[in-house]
Amino acid sequence: MKLLIILDPLESLKSYKDTSLAIMREASGRGHALYVCEQHDVFLRNESVKVNAKKFQFSNTVNWYALNEPEEVLPKHFDAILMRKDPPFDNEYLYSTYLLELAVQQGSHVINNPSAVRSWNEKLSIAKFPQFAPEFLVTSRNGLIREFLATHQDIVVKPLDGMGGSGVFRLTQTDPNIGVILETITKFETQTVMAQRYLPEIKQGDKRIIVINGEPLPYALARIPKAGETRGNLAAGGTGVAQPLTQRDLEIARSIGKTLKQEGLFLVGLDVIGEYLTEINVTSPTGMVEIAAQTSCKPAQVFMQALEGS
């Protein structure tokens, strides 16, 4: 197969732990041809979507990779296109989903389905599965968040477009900074945010469950917060510990997985704290390398087997 992977700049990736690169290494080892580009290398010339793609090879040099000169090609030139640009889901990301949706209409196979990525906000999508979610509120009104806090006493507030735990605050009734935190996160009631009831089980880890073509891997990556920290995200200093899925994890993942597959969401990361679903990551979910290092499960291999059979 010829695979195109849309990435952040290669020099910004951590080659030893990046999930996209783990997938690419597995694909290369299976004899597939790899091409890469960045988000703005996808463009529209009149009615036709085009891409400036560079052939990619892993290398043993200091730079760890080698690239050919870019070629302007039609997206359907590739057997599959993997959209792995990291959030935030800003206007530029939104425009990319429109271009990739046109590419699908013109014969391309894009993972994940760009129209589904656009409609499945990673925070708001838990509303599609309220039976698995903790109590939550989505608003820009500080008064409503204060009422939610008064009801639950201990909550987390977070932006709708963040990643890696950025912009996440824990609030209690006794916090002297409630006013300034709410003003900051809602930008004086001009930005919509999510509030969720705080889940003390976060101390045992924020579990990332990877779902591939509707099926969960048998292990989750529990991201355990460092001392004095609320967030378990690895980017916020959390420690990743691979754990077998619990019965509740399986119930959540298998139930949601059916819908994800129907929507064309091929690679998804579910975030579960304790018994509750807190986020559905559809842009560029991570955790494959850590699971592979700690268990007998090889997520990149599972991914490529599923892609080859799709």
C-alpha positions, -999 to +999 in steps of 0.1 A: +000+000+000+009+036-004+002+055+028+001+093+033+004+105+069-005+142+077+017+152+106+030+181+126+065+191+116+087+160+118+114+178+138+087+185+165+079+148+170+095+126+198+108+098+177+111+074+206+074+076+218+052+091+190+022+069+181+022+081+145+058+071+141+051+037+157+024+031+131+048+043+103+075+019+116+051-010+115+039-001+081+074+003+068+083-031+082+054-047+064+066-033+030+043-003+026+054+029+010+052+060+033+046+096+023+042+126+046+030+161+045+018+188+068-017+202+072-011+231+047+002+208+020-033+198+013-050+223-010-078+229-035-070+237-071-104+246-086-126+216-078-097+191-073-080+184-040-043+181-043-014+174-019+023+181-019+036+149-005+072+137+003+083+101+002+095+092+037+120+066+049+134+059+083+171+064+086+200+056+110+213+091+107+211+118+134+179+131+118+164+095+119+145+101+086+150+109+049+127+127+026+124+130-012+114+162-030+077+170-028+053+157-055+020+173-063-005+144-065-042+136-061-051+122-027-066+091-043-030+083-054-027+068-019-044+037-006-051+054+027-045+089+042-040+091+080-048+125+095-025+127+125-022+165+130-025+173+167-051+196+181-061+223+189-091+220+167-089+255+154-102+271+122-072+257+102-080+222+114-116+228+105-107+238+070-086+207+067-116+185+074-135+202+046-107+196+022-103+160+033-140+155+030-138+166-006-109+142-011-131+114+002-158+124-023-131+123-050-121+087-042-098+089-012-097+067+019-091+091+049-086+079+085-104+092+105-135+101+085-131+139+083-168+147+085-170+126+117-139+142+132-155+176+126-188+165+143-173+146+172-158+173+195-135+154+219-152+168+250-188+172+238-191+138+223-196+122+257-231+136+255-238+109+229-233+083+256-248+099+288-251+064+304-213+063+307-205+099+315-202+117+349-224+148+355-213+176+333-222+211+321-213+230+289-217+267+290-199+301+289-219+315+318-199+318+350-231+318+371-241+284+358-207+270+366-209+284+401-243+267+405-228+234+392-199+238+417-223+244+446-242+212+437-211+190+433-186+208+456-156+196+436-154+200+398-131+202+368-134+229+342-117+226+308-117+242+273-135+223+245-105+225+221-075+217+243-052+187+245-026+172+269-044+187+299-039+223+288-062+248+304-078+223+329-086+236+364-100+218+394-123+239+415-137+235+450-161+256+470-133+269+492-110+279+463-102+317+467-096+320+430-129+308+416-137+342+401-104+347+382-103+311+371-138+313+356-130+347+340-099+333+325-112+300+312-144+315+297-126+347+286-152+368+304-181+346+293-172+347+256-158+311+254-178+279+260-162+254+284-170+220+300-174+214+337-174+179+350-179+165+385-144+157+399-137+120+400-113+111+428-105+079+410-081+100+389-056+092+416-055+056+401-051+070+366-069+086+337-072+055+315-067+058+277-085+029+259-075+026+223-102+015+199-092+003+164-120-003+138-145-006+166-125-031+188-107-020+220-071-032+227-070-055+258-049-030+277-055+006+287-028+031+295-035+045+330-020+080+332-014+086+369-009+122+380+023+132+397+022+143+433+002+175+438-013+174+403-049+168+392-042+160+356-030+126+346-020+136+310+016+125+301+022+160+287+014+173+322+039+150+339+017+119+345+031+084+345+017+059+320+010+024+334-005-003+311-034-022+327-058-049+315-092-035+307-118-040+335-153-053+328-166-017+330-139-006+305-149-033+281-186-024+285-179+012+276-154+005+248-175-022+231-207-002+232-191+029+219-169+010+194-199-001+174-209+035+168-174+046+161-170+020+134-203+031+118-191+067+117-158+058+101-138+066+132-111+040+127-086+050+155-100+065+187-088+070+222-114+068+250-106+085+283-121+067+313-117+077+349-129+051+374-163+040+360-169+070+338-162+081+302-147+116+302-135+122+266-135+107+231-103+115+213-107+113+175-080+136+162-046+119+170-049+096+200-017+084+215-005+057+239+005+029+216+042+030+223+038+028+261+013-001+259+037-020+235+066-014+259+048-028+289+027-056+276+026-084+249+001-063+230+015-046+199-010-018+191+007-006+158+006-041+145-031-045+154-037-011+136-019-022+105-036-056+104-070-038+106-061-013+080-049-040+056-081-058+060-104-028+056 
